[in-house]
Every structure is written in structure tokens, then in C-alpha cells.
Amino acid sequence: MAKRRPVANLLALAVLTVAVERPMHPYEMASVLRARGKDDDMPIKWGSLYTVVRNLEKHGLLEAVGTDRQGARPERTLYRVTDAGRREAADWTRELLSTPGREPSPFESGLSVMGGLGPDEVRDLLRRRLELLERQVEADRRALERERAELPRLFLLESEYALAMREAQAAWVRELLKELDAGEFPGLDAWRAYHRTCDLPADLADLAERGRPAQ
């Protein structure tokens, strides 16, 4: 079970991991995180950055250490990571690496309600998704090859993982399409009949009423 964090927004972890390098003001933190593409690796809402920084300070994970002024701009507060902040960042990273989480993707959400569309339309939509996935896989492969020529593998692992997940999703969709195309998908006739008559078969209606067993 995931540990309850004093500041649970993943942006907080991103802030701690860059602020550990040197004291920074929030604007600089955002600039560094954007330059490193952190918003591709985790769900970041930039508008909440200042709130996250204040909450980290409130819980003793960051501390203000002075101000910085550049030109005519207003003074900006500089923050550094406390010892508690370093421990929090390390503990949070350990949890993310060691403990599988359950975070449904938008695609999973779509799959969970796709019975509301007819099988022929679903097949067309999945073909479109597969085509886009295959394009993305090729683009990711090319980008990763370019990055490998410039960066150590330590800084590319998240890109490798994202590519592997995209390849796995494309393979899964490809197999599902084969079942639909061949008419081998279980319950396909009942699914198609439901969309033709708007009458849900009794056994499916009973399943829908009872829902899935608890996991």
C-alpha cells in the first residue's frame, strides 16, 4: 500500500529532486523541470507549482534561504531541500520503483465501456489507434536512438520504458483486432445483436447488474 505523503502531488517529488542540486526559486525549478521533460514523465500541473513549494516548506521539506533579484524583476525567494526533504524524496522514489500501483489509463477507461458501441465501430476505432501507436513507436525509436548518442542510459530509462509500454499496447490491440476480424471474439454475436435490437441478453443483463467480483 502506498504511503501517505505530507505533499502527495508528484510535482512535489520533481521539485525535491531538482532543488537538491542547489537553492532555487520556483521559477527556476519550473525552467529546469521543463528543460528535462519532466512533464512527459509524470502528471504535472504547472499552475500548482507555487502551492506545492509552499506546502513543502510548511511540512519542513523545503526551507527558504534568501532572495534573488535579476534586473527589474521582483525579488524571488530561494529554497533548498532540508534533510527531511532528502529523506522524503529518497523514500518516495524507492516506493515508486518497488511497488506496483493501480492507475487506470484513459484507454482502460474506454475499454471498460466500449460495449456501449457496436463491434464494427470498435474495430474501426482500434484500427485507428493501432495506426497511431505504430507511428508513435517509430518516432520514439528514432528519438531514443538520437538520445543514446548524447546521454548516458541512466537518463533514458523512462524513455525506454515508455517505448516498451507503447509497443506492448500495440501488440495487444493487434491481437484483439485479429479476434474481431476473424469473428472469434467471445460473445461477439450477442454484442452485435444488442446493438441491432437494443435488447441486452438476460445473462449479460445479470452480469451488468451484479458487477465485477471484488479484487
C-alpha positions in Angstrom: 0.0 0.0 0.0 1.3 3.4 -0.9 2.5 5.5 2.0 0.5 8.7 2.9 2.7 11.6 1.9 2.7 15.1 3.5 2.5 16.5 0.0 1.2 13.8 -2.3 1.3 15.7 -5.7 4.1 14.1 -7.8 5.2 17.6 -8.7 6.5 17.8 -5.1 8.8 14.9 -5.8 10.0 16.6 -9.0 10.7 19.8 -7.1 12.6 18.0 -4.4 14.8 16.2 -6.9 15.9 19.4 -8.6 16.1 21.6 -5.6 18.5 19.1 -4.0 21.1 20.3 -6.6 21.3 23.9 -5.3 19.0 26.6 -3.8 16.4 27.7 -6.4 13.4 29.9 -6.7 10.2 28.3 -8.0 10.5 29.9 -11.5 14.0 28.3 -11.9 12.6 25.0 -10.7 10.0 25.1 -13.4 12.5 26.0 -16.0 14.8 23.1 -15.1 11.9 20.6 -14.9 10.6 21.7 -18.3 14.1 21.5 -19.9 14.4 18.0 -18.6 11.0 17.0 -20.0 9.6 16.0 -16.6 6.1 16.8 -17.7 6.4 13.8 -20.1 7.3 11.5 -17.2 4.7 12.5 -14.6 1.4 14.4 -14.4 2.5 18.0 -13.7 0.1 20.9 -13.4 2.4 23.9 -13.6 -0.2 26.2 -12.2 0.1 24.5 -8.8 3.9 24.8 -8.6 3.9 27.7 -6.1 1.3 26.0 -3.9 3.4 22.8 -3.9 6.5 24.7 -2.9 4.7 26.4 -0.1 3.3 23.1 1.1 6.7 21.5 1.0 8.0 24.5 3.1 5.1 24.1 5.5 5.9 20.5 6.1 9.6 21.2 6.6 10.8 19.5 3.3 12.0 22.8 1.8 13.3 25.9 3.6 13.7 29.5 2.4 17.4 30.6 2.4 17.3 34.1 0.9 16.1 36.0 -2.1 17.3 36.6 -5.6 16.7 39.6 -7.9 17.5 39.8 -11.6 17.3 43.2 -13.2 14.0 45.0 -12.6 12.1 41.8 -11.6 10.7 41.4 -8.1 12.7 39.5 -5.6 12.2 35.8 -5.6 12.6 33.5 -2.6 15.3 30.8 -2.9 14.5 27.4 -1.4 16.7 24.5 -0.5 15.9 20.9 0.4 16.1 20.1 4.1 17.4 16.8 5.5 13.7 15.7 5.9 13.1 16.6 2.2 16.1 14.5 1.1 14.7 11.5 3.1 11.2 12.1 1.7 12.5 12.2 -1.9 14.5 9.0 -1.5 11.7 7.2 0.3 9.2 8.2 -2.4 11.5 7.1 -5.2 12.0 3.8 -3.5 8.3 3.3 -3.3 7.7 4.2 -6.9 10.4 1.8 -8.1 9.5 -1.1 -5.9 5.7 -1.1 -5.5 3.3 -1.5 -8.5 0.5 1.0 -8.4 -3.0 0.8 -9.9 -3.5 3.8 -12.1 -6.1 3.2 -14.8 -5.2 4.8 -18.1 -7.7 6.7 -20.3 -7.5 3.7 -22.7 -8.5 1.3 -19.9 -11.5 3.6 -19.1 -12.5 3.4 -22.8 -12.2 -0.4 -22.8 -14.4 -0.7 -19.7 -17.3 1.0 -21.5 -16.7 0.0 -25.1 -19.7 -2.3 -25.1 -21.8 0.8 -25.5 -20.5 1.0 -29.1 -21.1 -1.7 -31.7 -18.3 -4.1 -32.5 -17.8 -2.8 -36.1 -17.3 0.7 -34.8 -15.0 -0.5 -32.1 -12.9 -2.4 -34.7 -12.6 0.8 -36.8 -11.6 2.8 -33.7 -9.0 0.2 -32.7 -7.5 0.2 -36.2 -7.1 3.9 -36.0 -5.5 3.6 -32.5 -3.1 0.9 -33.8 -2.1 3.1 -36.7 -1.3 6.0 -34.4 0.5 3.7 -31.9 2.7 2.3 -34.7 3.6 5.9 -35.8 4.4 6.8 -32.2 6.5 3.7 -31.7 8.6 4.5 -34.8 9.0 8.2 -33.7 10.0 7.1 -30.2 12.6 4.6 -31.5 14.2 7.3 -33.7 14.2 9.8 -30.8 15.7 7.2 -28.4 18.5 6.4 -30.9 19.4 10.1 -31.1 19.4 10.5 -27.3 21.6 7.4 -26.9 24.3 9.2 -28.8 24.2 12.1 -26.4 23.1 10.9 -22.9 24.0 8.1 -20.5 21.4 5.3 -20.3 20.7 6.4 -16.7 18.8 9.4 -18.1 17.0 7.4 -20.8 15.3 4.7 -18.8 11.9 6.4 -18.6 12.0 6.8 -22.4 12.9 3.1 -22.8 10.0 2.1 -20.5 7.5 4.4 -22.3 8.6 2.8 -25.7 8.2 -0.7 -24.3 4.7 0.1 -22.9 3.7 1.6 -26.2 5.0 -1.5 -28.1 3.2 -3.8 -25.7 -0.1 -1.9 -26.1 0.2 -2.0 -29.9 0.8 -5.8 -29.8 -2.2 -6.2 -27.5 -4.5 -4.1 -29.8 -3.2 -6.0 -32.8 -4.2 -9.4 -31.3 -7.7 -8.0 -30.2 -8.3 -6.8 -33.8 -7.4 -10.3 -35.1 -10.1 -11.8 -32.9 -12.7 -9.2 -34.0 -11.8 -9.6 -37.7 -11.9 -13.4 -37.5 -15.2 -13.4 -35.6 -13.5 -15.2 -32.7 -14.2 -12.7 -30.0 -16.3 -14.4 -27.3 -19.9 -13.1 -27.2 -19.5 -11.2 -30.5 -22.9 -12.3 -31.8 -24.7 -11.3 -28.6 -22.8 -7.9 -28.6 -23.8 -7.3 -32.2 -27.4 -8.4 -31.6 -27.7 -6.0 -28.7 -26.8 -3.1 -30.9 -29.3 -4.2 -33.5 -32.2 -4.8 -31.1 -31.2 -2.7 -28.1 -32.2 -5.7 -26.0 -29.5 -6.9 -23.7 -29.5 -10.7 -23.3 -30.6 -11.9 -19.9 -27.2 -13.4 -18.9 -25.4 -10.2 -19.8 -28.0 -8.1 -18.1 -27.5 -10.2 -14.9 -23.7 -9.7 -15.1 -24.1 -5.9 -15.6 -26.4 -5.8 -12.6 -24.1 -7.7 -10.3 -20.9 -6.0 -11.5 -17.4 -7.5 -11.3 -16.3 -9.5 -8.3 -14.3 -7.6 -5.7 -10.5 -7.8 -6.2 
